[in-house]
């Protein structure tokens, strides 16, 4: 490898020299390449299977013709080149886990170019020489030889104060089922999840991914369709969900903001027209019995007939075969129970909020000690933390508190 580095250094120095020095170097490089290729070809001919002895003799004779030897030029004086001893080169390459005898010439050239960090201009020059002076069929360009990735870089665009990357539903499905054959006209019921994920405890920066899973295949892991990263939720649902809606419509042809009030608003219920009110003591939003109020309908929602319930127009109304009232899931256990009722009660007792009686510091300390000593089942990986950190608890911690504490 030291010889290779030395040769590359000399080549760079020659770029600053006269044109005659560069020409002499190229001529000597051609001679060296011919010598190396003759030896490589002879070794490959001995190990090739399926070659007849007559074909092998013809190849060797063609390489030893006077015409081929007449093009050889003696190396220019004053320049040092890689040692002609192939055993040293093979020993160096084998020490790096690569045995040239088990690979084709193209694979060997690729390994040499990548391991020695050879510039593309030098590789292109060598490929041209080998294509003109040998019988090997090699690519014309270093990018083809090195298998340079030509895939376009992911497009990340700005939305408000954050950045948005969209991978796509079709690409997720192709990556997941690349080796699976489906029957014709197979249907895949898809379920989408949208929620914020904080990145740091000391920063407001968070991910808002669009996750997707197949409802009838619970063993298939969720797939990431898109990711928004910013200090707050996406400011525009049109830009955030627009590409998803367009792609889903295209695929059918061949809990972020849905443009309504949040669940804590007076008109926040997504299933019925109930109107909430503030509790006089806890100041929490309360709702009367929902059965007393008419249910919302898809047609009325798309017609923007619910007044203060609408904050903006959501791109989901453009989604074909989608009931925006019935097909939006709001009754999930995580947000209703773990991050809902359980969190409300526990934080109310710890901090005296929402009209709940506050526990004494001694009681909170004793409860914290008892919590940290609880042995949870092996399938629960997140242990209990002190009650002083209850504001930072995850949904799984509230669930464990409800079931095991």
C-alpha positions in Angstrom: 0.0 0.0 0.0 3.0 2.3 0.6 4.0 1.9 -3.0 0.5 2.8 -4.2 0.5 5.9 -2.1 4.0 6.8 -3.4 2.8 6.4 -7.0 -0.3 8.5 -6.4 1.9 11.2 -4.9 4.2 11.2 -7.9 1.2 11.4 -10.3 0.0 14.5 -8.5 3.4 16.0 -8.6 3.6 15.3 -12.4 0.4 17.4 -12.9 2.5 20.4 -12.0 5.4 19.4 -14.3 5.8 19.8 -18.1 3.6 18.1 -20.7 6.6 15.9 -21.7 7.0 14.6 -18.1 3.3 13.7 -18.1 3.5 12.0 -21.4 6.5 10.0 -20.3 4.6 8.9 -17.2 1.5 7.8 -19.2 3.7 5.8 -21.6 5.5 4.1 -18.8 2.1 3.4 -17.1 0.9 1.7 -20.3 3.9 -0.5 -20.3 3.5 -1.4 -16.7 -0.2 -2.1 -17.2 0.6 -4.4 -20.2 3.1 -6.4 -18.0 0.6 -6.7 -15.2 -2.3 -7.7 -17.4 -0.2 -10.4 -19.2 0.6 -12.0 -15.9 -3.0 -11.7 -14.6 -4.4 -13.1 -17.8 -2.0 -16.0 -17.6 -3.1 -16.8 -14.0 -6.7 -16.5 -14.9 -6.4 -18.8 -17.9 -4.9 -21.5 -15.7 -7.8 -21.5 -13.3 -10.7 -20.9 -15.7 -13.1 -23.8 -15.9 -14.8 -24.8 -19.1 -12.0 -23.4 -21.2 -10.6 -25.9 -23.7 -6.9 -26.4 -23.9 -6.9 -25.1 -27.5 -8.6 -21.9 -26.6 -6.2 -21.4 -23.8 -3.2 -21.8 -26.2 -4.7 -19.3 -28.6 -5.2 -16.7 -25.9 -1.6 -17.1 -24.6 -0.2 -17.0 -28.2 -2.2 -13.8 -28.9 -0.6 -12.2 -25.8 2.9 -13.1 -26.8 2.7 -11.8 -30.4 5.4 -9.3 -31.6 2.7 -6.8 -32.2 1.8 -6.7 -28.5 5.4 -6.5 -27.5 6.2 -3.7 -29.9 3.9 -1.3 -28.1 5.8 -1.8 -24.8 8.0 1.1 -23.8 10.7 1.0 -21.2 9.9 3.0 -18.0 11.3 6.6 -17.9 14.4 7.0 -15.9 14.1 8.8 -12.6 10.6 7.4 -11.8 9.8 4.6 -9.3 6.8 2.3 -9.8 5.0 -0.4 -8.0 7.1 -3.5 -7.4 6.6 -6.1 -10.2 6.4 -8.8 -7.6 2.7 -9.8 -7.7 3.1 -11.8 -4.5 3.6 -8.6 -2.5 0.5 -7.0 -3.9 -1.6 -10.1 -3.3 -0.3 -10.4 0.3 -1.3 -6.8 1.0 -4.7 -7.2 -0.5 -5.3 -10.5 1.3 -4.3 -8.9 4.6 -7.3 -6.6 4.1 -9.7 -9.5 3.7 -9.6 -9.5 -0.1 -8.1 -12.3 -2.2 -7.7 -11.4 -5.8 -7.6 -15.0 -6.9 -11.2 -15.4 -6.0 -12.5 -12.3 -7.9 -12.8 -11.1 -11.4 -10.5 -8.4 -12.8 -13.3 -5.8 -12.5 -13.9 -6.6 -8.9 -10.1 -6.4 -8.2 -10.0 -3.0 -9.9 -12.9 -1.8 -7.9 -11.3 -2.9 -4.6 -8.0 -1.2 -5.6 -9.6 2.1 -6.5 -11.7 2.2 -3.3 -9.1 1.0 -0.9 -6.4 3.4 -2.3 -8.9 6.3 -2.7 -7.7 6.7 -6.3 -9.2 9.8 -8.1 -11.8 9.1 -10.9 -9.5 10.7 -13.5 -6.8 8.1 -12.8 -9.3 5.2 -12.8 -10.7 6.4 -16.1 -7.3 6.6 -17.6 -6.5 3.1 -16.5 -9.8 1.7 -17.8 -9.2 3.3 -21.2 -5.8 1.7 -21.4 -7.1 -1.7 -20.4 -10.0 -1.6 -22.8 -7.7 -0.7 -25.7 -4.7 -3.0 -25.0 -6.4 -6.1 -23.5 -9.2 -8.5 -24.4 -11.2 -7.6 -21.2 -14.6 -5.9 -21.4 -14.5 -3.2 -18.8 -16.7 -0.2 -18.2 -15.7 3.1 -19.7 -16.3 5.3 -16.6 -15.1 5.0 -13.0 -18.6 5.6 -11.7 -19.8 2.4 -13.4 -16.8 0.5 -12.1 -17.2 1.7 -8.6 -21.0 1.3 -8.7 -21.6 4.8 -7.6 -25.1 5.3 -6.2 -27.0 7.4 -8.8 -30.2 7.5 -6.7 -31.4 11.1 -6.1 -30.9 12.5 -2.7 -34.0 12.7 -0.5 -35.9 15.9 -1.0 -36.3 17.9 2.3 -38.5 20.9 2.1 -39.3 23.6 4.6 -42.7 23.8 6.3 -43.1 26.8 8.6 -40.3 26.7 11.2 -39.4 23.0 10.5 -38.3 20.6 7.7 -40.4 17.9 6.1 -39.2 14.6 4.4 -41.7 12.4 2.5 -40.8 8.9 1.6 -44.2 7.7 0.3 -46.6 4.9 0.9 -45.7 2.9 -2.3 -42.0 3.0 -1.5 -42.6 1.7 2.1 -44.7 -1.2 0.8 -42.1 -2.1 -1.9 -39.3 -2.1 0.6 -41.2 -4.2 3.1 -42.5 -6.7 0.6 -39.7 -6.8 -2.0 -39.5 -10.6 -1.8 -43.2 -11.3 -1.4 -45.6 -12.2 -4.2 -49.3 -11.2 -3.7 -52.2 -12.5 -5.6 -53.9 -10.3 -8.1 -56.4 -7.8 -6.7 -55.1 -8.2 -3.2 -56.2 -5.6 -0.7 -54.0 -4.1 2.1 -56.0 -2.2 4.7 -53.7 0.6 6.0 -53.8 2.3 9.3 -51.9 5.6 9.8 -50.6 7.1 13.1 -49.5 10.7 13.6 -48.1 12.0 16.9 -45.2 14.1 18.2 -42.0 12.6 19.6 -39.7 14.9 21.6 -36.0 14.6 20.7 -34.4 16.2 23.7 -35.5 16.9 27.3 -34.0 20.4 27.2 -35.3 21.4 23.8 -38.7 21.9 22.1 -37.4 20.2 18.9 -39.6 17.2 18.1 -40.4 14.7 15.3 -43.9 14.5 13.9 -43.7 11.2 11.8 -46.5 9.8 9.7 -46.4 6.1 10.5 -48.3 3.3 8.7 -49.0 -0.3 9.4 -51.1 -3.0 7.7 -54.2 -3.7 9.8 -54.4 -7.4 8.9 -50.7 -8.1 9.4 -49.8 -7.2 13.0 -46.5 -9.0 12.6 -45.3 -6.4 10.1 -43.5 -3.6 11.8 -44.8 0.0 11.3 -43.4 1.9 8.4 -42.3 5.5 8.2 -44.1 7.4 5.4 -42.9 10.9 6.3 -41.2 12.9 9.0 -41.5 16.5 10.1 -38.9 18.0 12.4 -39.4 21.3 14.1 -39.9 23.1 17.4 -43.7 22.7 17.1 -46.3 20.8 15.1 -46.5 21.5 11.4 -48.1 24.9 10.8 -49.8 23.8 7.6 -51.8 20.6 7.3 -52.1 21.2 3.6 -48.3 20.9 3.1 -48.0 18.2 5.8 -50.7 15.9 4.5 -51.1 17.0 0.9 -48.6 14.5 -0.6 -50.0 11.7 1.4 -53.6 12.4 0.2 -52.5 12.7 -3.4 -50.5 9.4 -3.3 -53.3 7.5 -1.6 -55.8 8.7 -4.2 -53.4 7.6 -6.9 -52.9 4.2 -5.3 -56.6 3.6 -5.0 -57.1 4.5 -8.6 -54.6 2.1 -10.0 -53.6 12.4 15.7 -52.4 15.6 14.1 -54.4 18.7 13.3 -57.3 17.7 11.0 -58.4 21.2 10.6 -60.7 21.1 13.6 -60.5 22.1 17.3 -58.4 20.0 19.6 -60.1 17.5 21.9 -59.8 20.0 24.7 -61.8 22.7 22.9 -65.5 23.5 23.5 -66.4 22.1 20.1 -63.6 19.6 20.1 -65.5 16.3 20.0 -65.0 14.7 16.6 -67.9 12.3 16.8 -70.8 14.4 18.0 -71.9 18.0 18.3 -71.7 18.3 22.1 -70.4 21.6 23.4 -68.1 21.6 26.5 -67.9 24.0 29.4 -65.2 25.0 32.0 -65.5 23.4 35.5 -65.8 26.1 38.1 -63.2 24.5 40.5 -60.8 22.6 38.3 -61.1 24.8 35.3 -61.0 21.7 33.2 -63.1 21.3 30.0 -66.1 19.1 30.7 -68.7 17.6 28.4 -72.3 16.6 29.1 -73.6 13.1 28.2 -72.7 12.6 24.6 -75.8 10.6 23.7 -77.9 13.7 24.1 -76.4 15.3 21.0 -76.5 14.4 17.3 -73.6 12.6 15.8 -71.4 14.3 13.2 -71.7 13.1 9.6 -69.1 12.9 6.8 -71.3 15.0 4.4 -71.8 17.8 7.0 -68.1 17.9 7.9 -67.0 18.2 4.2 -69.6 20.9 3.8 -68.0 22.9 6.7 -71.4 23.0 8.5 -70.1 22.7 12.1 -69.1 26.3 12.7 -66.5 26.7 15.4 -65.6 23.0 15.2 -63.7 23.9 12.0 -60.4 25.8 12.2 -59.2 25.4 8.6 -59.8 23.2 5.6 -58.1 19.8 5.9 -56.6 18.1 2.8 -58.1 14.8 4.1 -61.4 15.8 2.6 -59.8 15.3 -0.8 -59.1 11.6 0.0 -61.4 9.3 -1.9 -63.4 6.6 -0.2 -62.7 8.1 3.2 -65.2 8.9 5.9 -63.6 11.7 7.8 -65.8 11.1 10.8 -66.0 7.3 11.0 -62.5 6.5 9.7 -60.5 8.7 12.1 -59.6 6.8 15.3 -59.9 8.8 18.5 -60.6 6.2 21.1 -57.1 4.7 21.6 -56.1 3.4 25.0 -52.8 5.4 25.1 -54.4 8.8 24.9 -57.7 8.1 26.7 -56.4 6.2 29.7 -52.6 6.3 30.1 -51.9 9.9 28.9 -55.5 10.9 29.7 -57.2 9.9 32.9 -54.2 8.3 34.7 -52.0 11.3 34.0 -54.7 13.8 35.1 -55.3 12.1 38.4 -51.6 11.5 39.2 -50.4 15.0 38.4 -53.4 16.4 40.1 -52.4 14.7 43.4 -48.8 15.5 43.1 -49.1 19.2 42.1 -52.6 20.0 43.5 -54.0 20.8 40.0 -57.6 20.6 38.6 -59.2 20.8 42.1 -57.5 17.6 43.4 -56.1 17.6 47.0 -52.3 17.8 46.9 -50.3 15.1 48.7 -47.7 16.1 51.3 -44.0 16.0 50.4 -43.5 13.1 52.9 -46.2 11.1 51.2 -44.7 11.8 47.7 -41.3 10.8 48.9 -42.5 7.5 50.4 -44.5 6.8 47.2 -41.4 7.4 45.1 -39.3 5.0 47.2 -42.0 2.4 46.9 -42.3 2.8 43.1 -38.6 2.4 42.5 -38.6 -0.8 44.5 -41.4 -2.5 42.5 -40.2 -5.4 40.3 -41.9 -5.1 37.0 -42.4 -8.0 34.5 -39.6 -8.8 32.1 -41.5 -7.6 29.1 -41.7 -4.0 30.6 -38.4 -2.4 29.9 -39.0 1.1 31.3 -38.6 1.2 35.1 -40.5 3.6 37.4 -39.0 7.1 38.0 -39.4 9.4 41.0 -42.7 11.2 41.2 -40.8 14.5 41.0 -40.3 13.6 37.3 -44.0 12.7 36.7 -44.3 15.5 34.2 -41.8 13.7 32.0 -43.3 10.3 32.3 -44.1 8.4 29.1 -47.4 6.7 28.4 -45.9 3.3 29.2 -45.0 4.5 32.7 -48.5 5.7 33.4 -49.8 2.3 32.2 -47.4 0.5 34.5 -48.5 2.7 37.4 -52.1 1.9 36.7 -51.6 -1.9 36.5 -48.7 -2.6 39.0 -48.5 0.3 41.5 
